[in-house]
């Protein structure tokens, strides 16, 4: 934190919950919010919060194939529709095959694999997730460096952490949620249903979102809705798509602009009259923006 007279700046790196327990991340976030409250209350300071939050707030901040599909909601929609013909085919596909997919995934296991650098012929020990389909071994995901990374994202059970302050168990991942890319992979490899790019983009824009249950996202929402802070970027560009600040470097996803917005500049509302807009946004690759979005 640095003091600039009328305001203070908190410049932060928030622990990544993928590499640290969620309890640690939430403890940090709660302490940060208390510190900002203290500066406002005791010292009369306005707050600017900048840095790497390791949080993607809304669906618009997430590459469209990484947005979350809530399977339980899809199953409910199909059940409630009954024989209605206006239920999208992709929802019917999920409802028809989901029991089979869950049954197959119960037998998932991480297996050791090897990869080879074609330039040097050097080999590397890696891991992949494997399931059995019709007496065949089917691999899911990519070659990863650890067992945890290989299995990440394919668990459909709810997950919880214990809040240190209250001792309460808090849900951090809702059951039957999965990102669109992994869902499309499961549909293709496990039950032989292949969705076109047009269908995938329809799901991304109409049937996928940010996770509904997420303590870290709820924390960020509380800053905006309860503490009166403003997202400086979204203030000027509320609908800008594919403006990512983080990309998977090992697979060079920056080149095709597949990433996530995890870095933000939040300011107290009292500073809003001082906020100035820079030049026009640079364009990004069109493949990162769903076609149905203006």
C-alpha distance (Angstrom), angle and dihedral (degrees) to the residues before:
residue distance angle dihedral
X1 . . .
X2 3.80 . .
X3 3.81 126.0 .
X4 3.80 118.4 -133.4
X5 3.78 100.3 173.7
X6 3.78 105.9 -107.1
X7 3.79 92.5 32.6
X8 3.79 142.5 19.9
X9 3.79 127.1 -138.5
X10 3.80 122.0 -140.2
X11 3.81 107.5 -161.4
X12 3.79 107.0 -170.7
X13 3.74 147.1 176.4
X14 3.81 108.2 -157.8
X15 3.83 117.5 -151.1
X16 3.79 113.6 -100.4
X17 3.80 108.2 -116.3
X18 3.80 88.8 -150.5
X19 3.78 89.5 66.5
X20 3.80 99.9 29.0
X21 3.81 133.5 44.4
X22 3.81 112.6 -86.8
X23 3.81 88.1 -125.3
X24 3.83 88.8 63.6
X25 3.78 92.7 48.9
X26 3.79 93.6 48.4
X27 3.82 91.7 46.4
X28 3.80 88.2 55.1
X29 3.82 93.3 46.7
X30 3.79 93.2 48.2
X31 3.81 91.4 49.1
X32 3.81 89.9 48.9
X33 3.79 92.1 52.3
X34 3.82 90.9 48.9
X35 3.81 90.1 51.1
X36 3.80 91.1 52.1
X37 3.80 91.0 48.1
X38 3.80 89.6 50.8
X39 3.81 92.8 53.0
X40 3.79 91.1 51.1
X41 3.79 96.1 43.7
X42 3.81 103.3 38.3
X43 3.80 102.5 27.8
X44 3.80 102.6 27.4
X45 3.78 92.5 -125.8
X46 3.78 128.0 153.9
X47 3.80 114.0 -132.8
X48 3.79 133.9 -127.0
X49 3.81 113.8 -174.8
X50 3.80 116.5 -167.7
X51 3.76 136.0 164.0
X52 3.77 146.6 63.0
X53 3.79 107.4 -30.8
X54 3.83 95.4 174.8
X55 3.81 85.4 -137.1
X56 3.80 128.6 113.5
X57 3.77 104.4 -155.6
X58 3.81 107.3 -164.1
X59 3.80 138.3 12.2
X60 3.79 89.1 -100.1
X61 3.82 87.7 63.5
X62 3.82 93.0 56.7
X63 3.81 129.5 75.1
X64 3.79 104.6 -102.3
X65 3.83 96.3 -117.0
X66 3.82 89.5 52.9
X67 3.80 95.5 55.4
X68 3.79 117.7 115.5
X69 3.79 125.2 -102.4
X70 3.81 113.4 -157.2
X71 3.79 102.3 -144.3
X72 3.80 95.6 -171.3
X73 3.80 89.7 57.3
X74 3.81 90.9 49.8
X75 3.81 91.7 51.2
X76 3.79 90.3 48.4
X77 3.81 92.2 49.6
X78 3.80 92.2 52.1
X79 3.80 92.9 45.9
X80 3.80 92.7 49.7
X81 3.80 92.3 47.1
X82 3.78 92.4 56.5
X83 3.80 109.1 176.7
X84 3.80 94.2 -8.7
X85 3.79 112.1 135.9
X86 3.80 97.0 -147.9
X87 3.82 95.3 77.2
X88 3.83 107.9 113.5
X89 3.79 113.7 -108.7
X90 3.79 92.0 -123.3
X91 3.82 90.0 60.6
X92 3.79 89.9 49.5
X93 3.82 89.5 50.2
X94 3.80 91.2 54.5
X95 3.80 94.0 45.9
X96 3.81 91.6 49.2
X97 3.79 96.4 49.7
X98 3.80 106.7 25.9
X99 3.79 96.5 96.2
X100 3.81 89.7 53.6
X101 3.81 91.9 48.0
X102 3.80 92.7 51.1
X103 3.80 91.4 47.8
X104 3.81 91.8 52.1
X105 3.81 92.9 46.5
X106 3.80 91.3 55.4
X107 3.80 86.5 72.8
X108 3.81 96.1 49.7
X109 3.79 118.5 134.0
X110 3.79 137.2 173.2
X111 3.80 115.1 -114.9
X112 3.80 132.1 -169.7
X113 3.78 117.4 -110.6
X114 3.77 137.1 173.3
X115 3.78 130.2 -132.7
X116 3.79 128.2 -164.5
X117 3.77 129.8 -146.0
X118 3.83 102.4 -131.9
X119 3.80 92.0 -151.5
X120 3.80 98.0 52.1
X121 3.83 102.4 17.2
X122 3.80 86.8 -130.2
X123 3.80 112.6 152.2
X124 3.80 127.7 -142.7
X125 3.80 132.7 -161.3
X126 3.80 109.9 -121.8
X127 3.81 139.4 164.1
X128 3.80 134.9 -129.3
X129 3.77 135.8 -178.7
X130 3.81 114.4 -112.6
X131 3.81 134.1 -167.9
X132 3.79 134.0 176.2
X133 3.81 119.2 -114.7
X134 3.83 119.6 176.7
X135 3.81 90.2 -18.9
X136 3.81 90.2 -52.3
X137 3.81 127.0 115.0
X138 3.78 110.4 -122.6
X139 3.80 121.2 -169.2
X140 3.79 121.3 -143.5
X141 3.77 129.4 -158.4
X142 3.79 124.4 -4.1
X143 3.77 135.5 -55.4
X144 3.80 105.6 -77.0
X145 3.79 135.9 -169.5
X146 3.82 96.6 -123.4
X147 3.78 140.2 28.0
X148 3.80 91.1 -115.4
X149 3.80 92.9 54.1
X150 3.81 91.1 48.7
X151 3.82 92.1 53.9
X152 3.81 96.1 39.2
X153 3.79 114.8 120.9
X154 3.80 97.4 13.4
X155 3.80 97.4 87.2
X156 3.78 111.7 100.9
X157 3.79 97.9 -171.7
X158 3.79 124.8 104.5
X159 3.81 115.0 -99.6
X160 3.80 129.4 -150.4
X161 3.79 140.8 -171.9
X162 3.81 130.8 -160.3
X163 3.79 115.4 -116.0
X164 3.80 108.2 -131.9
X165 3.79 95.7 -147.6
X166 3.80 99.0 48.6
X167 3.79 101.0 21.8
X168 3.79 87.7 -133.3
X169 3.78 124.3 141.4
X170 3.79 109.4 -118.4
X171 3.81 126.2 -165.6
X172 3.79 112.1 -123.7
X173 3.82 100.6 168.7
X174 3.78 124.9 35.8
X175 3.81 118.4 -135.9
X176 3.80 120.3 -104.4
X177 3.78 95.3 23.6
X178 3.79 123.4 132.5
X179 3.78 137.5 161.1
X180 3.79 117.0 -100.6
X181 3.79 94.6 -115.2
X182 3.80 93.5 55.7
X183 3.80 91.4 42.4
X184 3.81 90.8 54.7
X185 3.81 89.1 49.0
X186 3.81 92.1 51.7
X187 3.79 92.3 47.9
X188 3.81 91.5 51.1
X189 3.80 101.2 40.3
X190 3.80 100.8 35.1
X191 3.82 104.9 34.7
X192 3.83 102.5 13.7
X193 3.81 97.5 -118.3
X194 3.80 112.0 142.1
X195 3.79 119.0 -165.0
X196 3.79 120.1 -154.9
X197 3.79 122.5 -125.7
X198 3.79 87.9 -105.3
X199 3.80 91.5 56.3
X200 3.80 92.4 45.0
X201 3.80 90.8 53.3
X202 3.79 89.9 48.0
X203 3.80 89.9 54.2
X204 3.81 91.3 46.5
X205 3.79 93.9 53.3
X206 3.81 100.7 34.7
X207 3.79 107.8 21.7
X208 3.80 107.4 30.5
X209 3.79 133.0 66.1
X210 3.77 143.9 151.4
X211 3.84 113.3 -58.8
X212 3.80 109.6 -76.1
X213 3.80 92.7 -147.5
X214 3.80 111.3 52.6
X215 3.82 124.8 129.7
X216 3.81 92.5 -160.1
X217 3.81 92.6 52.3
X218 3.80 90.1 45.7
X219 3.81 88.0 53.3
X220 3.80 91.0 54.4
X221 3.80 91.0 46.6
X222 3.82 89.7 52.6
X223 3.81 90.6 57.5
X224 3.79 90.5 54.4
X225 3.79 100.5 38.6
X226 3.81 102.9 31.4
X227 3.81 106.0 24.8
X228 3.80 96.5 42.7
X229 3.78 97.0 -121.1
X230 3.81 123.0 151.6
X231 3.80 129.5 -143.6
X232 3.81 99.1 -127.9
X233 3.81 94.3 -155.9
X234 3.80 96.2 46.7
X235 3.81 90.1 45.4
X236 3.80 88.6 68.8
X237 3.80 99.9 25.2
X238 3.83 107.4 32.2
X239 3.83 95.8 160.8
X240 3.81 102.2 32.7
X241 3.79 109.4 136.3
X242 3.80 131.8 -147.9
X243 3.82 96.3 11.8
X244 3.78 96.1 150.2
X245 3.79 130.0 174.2
X246 3.81 99.1 -174.6
X247 3.81 129.6 52.7
X248 3.80 133.8 171.3
X249 3.78 100.4 -96.5
X250 3.82 99.4 -167.1
X251 3.82 91.3 60.4
X252 3.82 94.6 37.1
X253 3.81 94.2 -122.2
X254 3.81 90.3 160.4
X255 3.81 87.4 74.7
X256 3.82 91.2 64.0
X257 3.82 93.9 30.2
X258 3.79 97.8 -118.8
X259 3.76 106.4 150.7
X260 3.78 146.3 92.0
X261 3.78 139.6 -90.5
X262 3.80 105.0 -119.6
X263 3.83 101.2 146.4
X264 3.79 119.0 80.1
X265 3.78 143.0 174.4
X266 3.80 110.6 -145.1
X267 3.79 121.5 -178.6
X268 3.78 133.5 -175.0
X269 3.79 112.6 -101.0
X270 3.81 90.6 -116.2
X271 3.82 88.3 68.6
X272 3.79 94.4 52.0
X273 3.86 94.7 97.3
X274 3.83 87.4 60.2
X275 3.79 94.5 52.1
X276 3.79 113.7 110.8
X277 3.79 128.9 -166.4
X278 3.78 119.8 -126.9
X279 3.78 127.0 -150.7
X280 3.77 126.0 -51.3
X281 3.78 117.5 -65.2
X282 3.78 116.5 -96.2
X283 3.78 113.2 -113.7
X284 3.80 121.1 -103.7
X285 3.77 132.0 -151.4
X286 3.83 110.1 -71.2
X287 3.81 93.7 -136.9
X288 3.81 88.9 72.4
X289 3.81 93.0 59.2
X290 3.83 119.4 74.1
X291 3.79 108.8 -116.5
X292 3.80 93.5 -126.7
X293 3.81 91.3 60.7
X294 3.83 116.3 91.8
